């Protein structure tokens, strides 16, 4: 196993991510209160880490912390300018030092927040019928773009969403999406 360059930073990133994941798990499981301060604290710490080591790539912090840092950036909706900087830094790195799936998720989050549309179909909104993908820029190219980023088809993405976050009414969207 290759030694990572920044083990202390990797440990901190994993800790920050675990705080967020624990809150999310409790929220989904028990409906406990969501604490937006966690995202703010995590983003604030990420800013410091980036100023110290640059973008936390796999070679710097390892695979798990690299994925966790992408999640922290994704959750920084309160600071869209910082989120955009994170996207640019992440995109400037090459695989396998960054996961292309993480790049796609963050790119979609950034452009959805800026324009209301997305490129890869990774961002959803919850409607009365269940989770619905946010508007997509180019439906004709969607699955080929997703494939380039290591994502499955949009249909697989929808199924994955409902497997991860089941809703009793969720099957309706999958049925509707097959008809269009």
N, C-alpha and C positions, 0 to 999 in steps of 0.2 A: 504494500500500500504506500502510495506516494505521500510524503510529509507535506502538510499545508504550511503556507508562509506565515499566517496570522492566527495562531490557535487561540489566543486570548480574545480576539475580536470575534472569532467563530463561536466561542462559548457564549459571549454576550448576545450575539445575534440569535442563537438558539434559545437563550433564556427569554429574550423579548418576544420571540415568536410563540413560545410556549405560554406565556402570560395571555397573549391574544387568543391562542387556540383553546385554552382552558375557559376563557370567558365565552367564546363562541359555542363551545360544547355545552356549557351550562345554560346558555341562552336557548339553544336548540332543544335541549333535553328537558329543562324545567321552566323555560320562559323567564329566566332571571334577567335583571336589568342589564341593558347594554351600556358599557362605559366608553364613550367616545374619547375620553382622556387617554386610554390605552393606545389608541392609534396616534394621538398627538405626541405622547411620550416616546413611542417607538420611532416615529419619524424624526423627532428631535435628536434622538441618539444616533439614528442612521446618518443624519447630516454630519455629525461629528466624526463618525467612523469613516464616511466617504472622504472627509477632509484629511483624515490621517492616512488612509491606505488606498484611496481611489475606490472604484466600484468593487465590491466584495465578490470576486469571481470564485469559481471552484478551486483554482490553484491557490488562491489566497486563504479561503475559509472552508473549503470542502463542499461537497455536493449538497448536504443537508442545510448548511447555513446559507449557501448560495440560493437555494430554493426559498428559504425562510426570508431572506432579504428581499426577494422579489415580492413575497406576500406583504411585507411591511410597506414597500413602495406602493403596491396595489391599494392598500388600505389608507393611503395618505390623501384621500379626497379633500380634506380640509385645506390642503396646500397644493393646488394644481400646478403652480410654477415648479415646486420641488418635485412633484410627481413627473412632470415633463423632463426635468433634468435627469431624474433617475432613468427614465426611458432612453434618453439620448446616451447616457453612460452605458447602460446595459446593451443597447443596440451596437455600440462601438466595439464591444467585445465579440469574440468569435467562438462558435462551438468547438470543442466541448466545454470551454470555460464558462459559458452561460447556456442555459437550456432554452432552445427556441420557443418552446411552449410558454415559458415565463415571459419572453419578449412579446409574444402575441397577446397574452393576457394584459400586460401593461400597456402595450400600444392601443389595444381596444379601449381600455379604461380611460386613457388620456384623450383619445379622439372622441369617445362618447361624451366625456365631460366638456369637451370643446365644441363639438358640432352636433351631438345627439345621435350620431351614426357610428358604426363600427365596421372593421374590416374582416375580422376572423370569426365573429359570432360567439365570442366568449362571455359577453356581458348580458345579463338577464334582468328583467324587472318582474316583480310579483304582481300579477293581475288577479281578478276574482277567479279566473279559470285555472290559475297556476302560474308557473314561471314561463315567461315569454321572452325570447331573445330581443334585445334592443334592436332598433332598425339597422339594417345592413346596407353598406354602400353598393356592393355589386353581387347580387345573388347568383348571377351566372358564373362568376369566378370563385365563389365562396369555398367550395370543397377543394378546388385545386390550391387556393391560398392556404387553407387549413392544412392540407397535406404537406406543403412546403415547410410549415412550422412544426411538423410532428404531431399535429392534431388529427383525430379521426374525422369522419364526415360530420356534418351538422346534425344529422339524425342521431349519430352515436353520441354527440355532445349533449343533445337534449335528453337522451336516455341516461347518460351519466349524471346529468343534473338531477333528474328525478330519483335516481338510485342514491345519490348523496344526500338530497334534501327532499324526501318524499312528502307529497301532499295527497290527501284523499281525492282531490279533484284533478290531480296532475295528469292523469292519462288522457284527459280531454285534449290538451295541447298537442300531444303526440299524434292523436287521431286527426286533429285538424291539420297538422303540418304535413301529414301524408297525403291529404287531399289537395294540397296546393302545389 
